[in-house]
Amino acid sequence: MSLSLKIVSPEKIEFQGEVDSVKVPGAMGNFEILTNHAPIISLLEVGAVEYKANGETSKIDINGGFVEVKRNEVSLCVELKK
């Protein structure tokens, strides 16, 4: 089973698809989201969002935002670094 990830910025949907894991810069430090993660809502700080899909790692630099996790669905609303 994998995670469904959706990353949205004010401009557009930056990414939407199935991933194996997601690392985010949380307000209290970086943390990783894996399959069956407990439900959570967290603020995001300046840093990088990294996600792994099909053995490939992708990275998006952000200025902040928030993340919500529930039932293997990860939603990020972020402001991209320019």
N, CA, C and O atoms as a GROMACS GRO file, in nm:
protein
  328
    1MET      N    1   0.085  -0.118   0.000
    1MET     CA    2   0.000   0.000   0.000
    1MET      C    3   0.089   0.124   0.000
    1MET      O    4   0.194   0.126   0.064
    2SER      N    5   0.047   0.227  -0.072
    2SER     CA    6   0.126   0.348  -0.080
    2SER      C    7   0.046   0.468  -0.032
    2SER      O    8  -0.070   0.456   0.008
    3LEU      N    9   0.110   0.582  -0.036
    3LEU     CA   10   0.048   0.707   0.006
    3LEU      C   11   0.000   0.784  -0.116
    3LEU      O   12   0.064   0.781  -0.221
    4SER      N   13  -0.112   0.851  -0.103
    4SER     CA   14  -0.160   0.941  -0.207
    4SER      C   15  -0.116   1.082  -0.165
    4SER      O   16  -0.157   1.131  -0.060
    5LEU      N   17  -0.032   1.146  -0.248
    5LEU     CA   18   0.023   1.277  -0.215
    5LEU      C   19  -0.030   1.383  -0.311
    5LEU      O   20  -0.035   1.363  -0.432
    6LYS      N   21  -0.070   1.496  -0.253
    6LYS     CA   22  -0.112   1.611  -0.333
    6LYS      C   23  -0.043   1.734  -0.275
    6LYS      O   24  -0.060   1.767  -0.158
    7ILE      N   25   0.035   1.804  -0.359
    7ILE     CA   26   0.105   1.925  -0.319
    7ILE      C   27   0.046   2.040  -0.400
    7ILE      O   28   0.053   2.042  -0.523
    8VAL      N   29  -0.012   2.137  -0.328
    8VAL     CA   30  -0.078   2.250  -0.394
    8VAL      C   31  -0.011   2.380  -0.351
    8VAL      O   32   0.016   2.402  -0.233
    9SER      N   33   0.015   2.467  -0.449
    9SER     CA   34   0.062   2.603  -0.421
    9SER      C   35  -0.047   2.699  -0.470
    9SER      O   36  -0.141   2.656  -0.536
   10PRO      N   37  -0.035   2.829  -0.438
   10PRO     CA   38  -0.137   2.923  -0.486
   10PRO      C   39  -0.149   2.924  -0.639
   10PRO      O   40  -0.255   2.957  -0.692
   11GLU      N   41  -0.042   2.889  -0.709
   11GLU     CA   42  -0.041   2.894  -0.855
   11GLU      C   43  -0.106   2.771  -0.920
   11GLU      O   44  -0.179   2.784  -1.018
   12LYS      N   45  -0.078   2.652  -0.864
   12LYS     CA   46  -0.123   2.529  -0.932
   12LYS      C   47  -0.102   2.407  -0.842
   12LYS      O   48  -0.049   2.417  -0.732
   13ILE      N   49  -0.146   2.293  -0.893
   13ILE     CA   50  -0.113   2.165  -0.828
   13ILE      C   51   0.029   2.129  -0.872
   13ILE      O   52   0.054   2.106  -0.990
   14GLU      N   53   0.120   2.125  -0.776
   14GLU     CA   54   0.261   2.099  -0.806
   14GLU      C   55   0.288   1.951  -0.830
   14GLU      O   56   0.371   1.915  -0.913
   15PHE      N   57   0.217   1.865  -0.756
   15PHE     CA   58   0.234   1.720  -0.771
   15PHE      C   59   0.109   1.651  -0.720
   15PHE      O   60   0.049   1.692  -0.620
   16GLN      N   61   0.070   1.546  -0.788
   16GLN     CA   62  -0.039   1.461  -0.741
   16GLN      C   63  -0.010   1.320  -0.790
   16GLN      O   64   0.005   1.296  -0.909
   17GLY      N   65  -0.004   1.225  -0.693
   17GLY     CA   66   0.022   1.087  -0.731
   17GLY      C   67   0.052   0.999  -0.612
   17GLY      O   68   0.044   1.042  -0.497
   18GLU      N   69   0.087   0.876  -0.641
   18GLU     CA   70   0.120   0.777  -0.539
   18GLU      C   71   0.269   0.782  -0.507
   18GLU      O   72   0.352   0.788  -0.597
   19VAL      N   73   0.302   0.781  -0.378
   19VAL     CA   74   0.441   0.785  -0.334
   19VAL      C   75   0.463   0.682  -0.224
   19VAL      O   76   0.369   0.629  -0.166
   20ASP      N   77   0.592   0.654  -0.196
   20ASP     CA   78   0.628   0.560  -0.090
   20ASP      C   79   0.647   0.632   0.044
   20ASP      O   80   0.616   0.576   0.150
   21SER      N   81   0.699   0.756   0.040
   21SER     CA   82   0.722   0.832   0.163
   21SER      C   83   0.731   0.980   0.130
   21SER      O   84   0.754   1.019   0.015
   22VAL      N   85   0.712   1.063   0.234
   22VAL     CA   86   0.719   1.208   0.221
   22VAL      C   87   0.793   1.262   0.342
   22VAL      O   88   0.761   1.226   0.455
   23LYS      N   89   0.894   1.348   0.321
   23LYS     CA   90   0.962   1.418   0.431
   23LYS      C   91   0.927   1.564   0.422
   23LYS      O   92   0.935   1.624   0.315
   24VAL      N   93   0.889   1.623   0.536
   24VAL     CA   94   0.848   1.763   0.539
   24VAL      C   95   0.918   1.839   0.652
   24VAL      O   96   0.955   1.779   0.753
   25PRO      N   97   0.936   1.972   0.633
   25PRO     CA   98   0.997   2.055   0.739
   25PRO      C   99   0.891   2.105   0.836
   25PRO      O  100   0.840   2.216   0.821
   26GLY      N  101   0.858   2.024   0.934
   26GLY     CA  102   0.755   2.059   1.032
   26GLY      C  103   0.798   2.172   1.124
   26GLY      O  104   0.917   2.204   1.134
   27ALA      N  105   0.701   2.232   1.192
   27ALA     CA  106   0.729   2.344   1.283
   27ALA      C  107   0.821   2.303   1.398
   27ALA      O  108   0.893   2.387   1.452
   28MET      N  109   0.819   2.175   1.435
   28MET     CA  110   0.904   2.127   1.544
   28MET      C  111   1.016   2.038   1.493
   28MET      O  112   1.073   1.959   1.569
   29GLY      N  113   1.049   2.050   1.364
   29GLY     CA  114   1.156   1.971   1.305
   29GLY      C  115   1.106   1.887   1.189
   29GLY      O  116   0.986   1.869   1.172
   30ASN      N  117   1.199   1.837   1.112
   30ASN     CA  118   1.164   1.754   0.997
   30ASN      C  119   1.103   1.622   1.044
   30ASN      O  120   1.144   1.566   1.145
   31PHE      N  121   1.004   1.573   0.966
   31PHE     CA  122   0.952   1.440   0.996
   31PHE      C  123   0.911   1.370   0.867
   31PHE      O  124   0.883   1.434   0.765
   32GLU      N  125   0.908   1.239   0.874
   32GLU     CA  126   0.876   1.156   0.758
   32GLU      C  127   0.739   1.092   0.774
   32GLU      O  128   0.702   1.047   0.883
   33ILE      N  129   0.665   1.089   0.666
   33ILE     CA  130   0.532   1.029   0.664
   33ILE      C  131   0.540   0.902   0.581
   33ILE      O  132   0.580   0.904   0.465
   34LEU      N  133   0.502   0.791   0.643
   34LEU     CA  134   0.501   0.661   0.576
   34LEU      C  135   0.358   0.608   0.575
   34LEU      O  136   0.268   0.666   0.636
   35THR      N  137   0.338   0.497   0.505
   35THR     CA  138   0.206   0.434   0.500
   35THR      C  139   0.154   0.408   0.641
   35THR      O  140   0.229   0.370   0.730
   36ASN      N  141   0.024   0.430   0.660
   36ASN     CA  142  -0.045   0.411   0.788
   36ASN      C  143   0.000   0.508   0.898
   36ASN      O  144  -0.010   0.476   1.017
   37HIS      N  145   0.049   0.625   0.859
   37HIS     CA  146   0.087   0.728   0.956
   37HIS      C  147  -0.039   0.773   1.031
   37HIS      O  148  -0.148   0.776   0.975
   38ALA      N  149  -0.023   0.808   1.157
   38ALA     CA  150  -0.135   0.859   1.237
   38ALA      C  151  -0.186   0.990   1.176
   38ALA      O  152  -0.108   1.066   1.118
   39PRO      N  153  -0.315   1.017   1.189
   39PRO     CA  154  -0.368   1.145   1.139
   39PRO      C  155  -0.298   1.262   1.208
   39PRO      O  156  -0.272   1.259   1.329
   40ILE      N  157  -0.267   1.365   1.128
   40ILE     CA  158  -0.194   1.480   1.182
   40ILE      C  159  -0.220   1.602   1.094
   40ILE      O  160  -0.241   1.590   0.973
   41ILE      N  161  -0.216   1.719   1.157
   41ILE     CA  162  -0.211   1.846   1.084
   41ILE      C  163  -0.094   1.922   1.145
   41ILE      O  164  -0.085   1.934   1.267
   42SER      N  165  -0.005   1.975   1.060
   42SER     CA  166   0.112   2.044   1.111
   42SER      C  167   0.147   2.163   1.022
   42SER      O  168   0.128   2.160   0.901
   43LEU      N  169   0.198   2.268   1.086
   43LEU     CA  170   0.254   2.379   1.011
   43LEU      C  171   0.386   2.336   0.949
   43LEU      O  172   0.456   2.252   1.004
   44LEU      N  173   0.420   2.394   0.836
   44LEU     CA  174   0.547   2.368   0.771
   44LEU      C  175   0.631   2.495   0.772
   44LEU      O  176   0.579   2.606   0.754
   45GLU      N  177   0.760   2.478   0.794
   45GLU     CA  178   0.854   2.590   0.796
   45GLU      C  179   0.927   2.596   0.662
   45GLU      O  180   0.903   2.516   0.572
   46VAL      N  181   1.017   2.694   0.650
   46VAL     CA  182   1.103   2.704   0.533
   46VAL      C  183   1.188   2.578   0.525
   46VAL      O  184   1.245   2.536   0.626
   47GLY      N  185   1.198   2.518   0.408
   47GLY     CA  186   1.278   2.397   0.391
   47GLY      C  187   1.240   2.325   0.264
   47GLY      O  188   1.190   2.385   0.170
   48ALA      N  189   1.265   2.196   0.263
   48ALA     CA  190   1.239   2.116   0.144
   48ALA      C  191   1.140   2.004   0.174
   48ALA      O  192   1.148   1.939   0.279
   49VAL      N  193   1.048   1.983   0.082
   49VAL     CA  194   0.960   1.866   0.085
   49VAL      C  195   1.024   1.764  -0.008
   49VAL      O  196   1.052   1.794  -0.124
   50GLU      N  197   1.048   1.643   0.043
   50GLU     CA  198   1.105   1.536  -0.038
   50GLU      C  199   1.008   1.420  -0.041
   50GLU      O  200   0.953   1.382   0.062
   51TYR      N  201   0.987   1.364  -0.160
   51TYR     CA  202   0.901   1.248  -0.171
   51TYR      C  203   0.964   1.144  -0.263
   51TYR      O  204   1.031   1.177  -0.360
   52LYS      N  205   0.940   1.016  -0.227
   52LYS     CA  206   0.995   0.905  -0.303
   52LYS      C  207   0.883   0.832  -0.375
   52LYS      O  208   0.782   0.796  -0.316
   53ALA      N  209   0.903   0.812  -0.505
   53ALA     CA  210   0.807   0.737  -0.586
   53ALA      C  211   0.886   0.655  -0.687
   53ALA      O  212   0.970   0.708  -0.760
   54ASN      N  213   0.858   0.526  -0.690
   54ASN     CA  214   0.925   0.435  -0.785
   54ASN      C  215   1.076   0.443  -0.777
   54ASN      O  216   1.145   0.438  -0.879
   55GLY      N  217   1.129   0.454  -0.655
   55GLY     CA  218   1.273   0.456  -0.635
   55GLY      C  219   1.339   0.590  -0.664
   55GLY      O  220   1.460   0.604  -0.643
   56GLU      N  221   1.264   0.687  -0.712
   56GLU     CA  222   1.317   0.821  -0.742
   56GLU      C  223   1.279   0.917  -0.630
   56GLU      O  224   1.167   0.913  -0.580
   57THR      N  225   1.373   1.004  -0.592
   57THR     CA  226   1.345   1.106  -0.491
   57THR      C  227   1.331   1.241  -0.560
   57THR      O  228   1.416   1.279  -0.640
   58SER      N  229   1.224   1.314  -0.528
   58SER     CA  230   1.202   1.448  -0.582
   58SER      C  231   1.196   1.546  -0.466
   58SER      O  232   1.161   1.510  -0.353
   59LYS      N  233   1.233   1.672  -0.495
   59LYS     CA  234   1.241   1.773  -0.390
   59LYS      C  235   1.178   1.904  -0.437
   59LYS      O  236   1.197   1.945  -0.551
   60ILE      N  237   1.102   1.967  -0.348
   60ILE     CA  238   1.044   2.099  -0.374
   60ILE      C  239   1.079   2.190  -0.256
   60ILE      O  240   1.049   2.157  -0.142
   61ASP      N  241   1.144   2.304  -0.284
   61ASP     CA  242   1.178   2.400  -0.179
   61ASP      C  243   1.058   2.489  -0.150
   61ASP      O  244   0.994   2.541  -0.242
   62ILE      N  245   1.028   2.504  -0.020
   62ILE     CA  246   0.909   2.583   0.019
   62ILE      C  247   0.945   2.691   0.120
   62ILE      O  248   1.047   2.684   0.187
   63ASN      N  249   0.859   2.791   0.129
   63ASN     CA  250   0.871   2.898   0.230
   63ASN      C  251   0.781   2.872   0.349
   63ASN      O  252   0.785   2.947   0.446
   64GLY      N  253   0.699   2.767   0.344
   64GLY     CA  254   0.609   2.734   0.454
   64GLY      C  255   0.477   2.684   0.400
   64GLY      O  256   0.457   2.673   0.279
   65GLY      N  257   0.386   2.651   0.493
   65GLY     CA  258   0.255   2.600   0.456
   65GLY      C  259   0.203   2.510   0.565
   65GLY      O  260   0.234   2.529   0.683
   66PHE      N  261   0.124   2.410   0.525
   66PHE     CA  262   0.078   2.311   0.621
   66PHE      C  263   0.057   2.177   0.553
   66PHE      O  264   0.044   2.169   0.431
   67VAL      N  265   0.054   2.072   0.636
   67VAL     CA  266   0.035   1.936   0.587
   67VAL      C  267  -0.078   1.872   0.668
   67VAL      O  268  -0.090   1.894   0.789
   68GLU      N  269  -0.159   1.792   0.600
   68GLU     CA  270  -0.262   1.713   0.666
   68GLU      C  271  -0.247   1.568   0.619
   68GLU      O  272  -0.233   1.541   0.500
   69VAL      N  273  -0.250   1.477   0.716
   69VAL     CA  274  -0.241   1.333   0.686
   69VAL      C  275  -0.364   1.265   0.744
   69VAL      O  276  -0.397   1.283   0.861
   70LYS      N  277  -0.432   1.186   0.660
   70LYS     CA  278  -0.543   1.104   0.710
   70LYS      C  279  -0.566   0.989   0.612
   70LYS      O  280  -0.572   1.009   0.491
   71ARG      N  281  -0.578   0.869   0.665
   71ARG     CA  282  -0.607   0.749   0.588
   71ARG      C  283  -0.520   0.735   0.462
   71ARG      O  284  -0.572   0.713   0.352
   72ASN      N  285  -0.388   0.747   0.480
   72ASN     CA  286  -0.290   0.734   0.372
   72ASN      C  287  -0.305   0.837   0.262
   72ASN      O  288  -0.260   0.816   0.149
   73GLU      N  289  -0.370   0.950   0.295
   73GLU     CA  290  -0.375   1.064   0.203
   73GLU      C  291  -0.300   1.180   0.266
   73GLU      O  292  -0.331   1.221   0.378
   74VAL      N  293  -0.201   1.232   0.193
   74VAL     CA  294  -0.118   1.342   0.241
   74VAL      C  295  -0.147   1.464   0.154
   74VAL      O  296  -0.129   1.460   0.032
   75SER      N  297  -0.191   1.572   0.216
   75SER     CA  298  -0.221   1.696   0.145
   75SER      C  299  -0.131   1.806   0.197
   75SER      O  300  -0.126   1.831   0.318
   76LEU      N  301  -0.059   1.872   0.106
   76LEU     CA  302   0.026   1.984   0.142
   76LEU      C  303  -0.021   2.109   0.070
   76LEU      O  304  -0.043   2.109  -0.051
   77CYS      N  305  -0.036   2.217   0.146
   77CYS     CA  306  -0.065   2.349   0.088
   77CYS      C  307   0.059   2.431   0.119
   77CYS      O  308   0.087   2.458   0.236
   78VAL      N  309   0.133   2.472   0.016
   78VAL     CA  310   0.264   2.532   0.037
   78VAL      C  311   0.282   2.660  -0.043
   78VAL      O  312   0.214   2.684  -0.144
   79GLU      N  313   0.375   2.742   0.005
   79GLU     CA  314   0.423   2.857  -0.070
   79GLU      C  315   0.561   2.821  -0.120
   79GLU      O  316   0.650   2.791  -0.040
   80LEU      N  317   0.580   2.825  -0.250
   80LEU     CA  318   0.709   2.786  -0.308
   80LEU      C  319   0.812   2.894  -0.289
   80LEU      O  320   0.779   3.013  -0.285
   81LYS      N  321   0.941   2.853  -0.277
   81LYS     CA  322   1.050   2.948  -0.276
   81LYS      C  323   1.068   2.998  -0.419
   81LYS      O  324   1.060   2.921  -0.514
   82LYS      N  325   1.091   3.125  -0.432
   82LYS     CA  326   1.111   3.184  -0.566
   82LYS      C  327   1.256   3.193  -0.599
   82LYS      O  328   1.292   3.240  -0.707
   0.00000   0.00000   0.00000
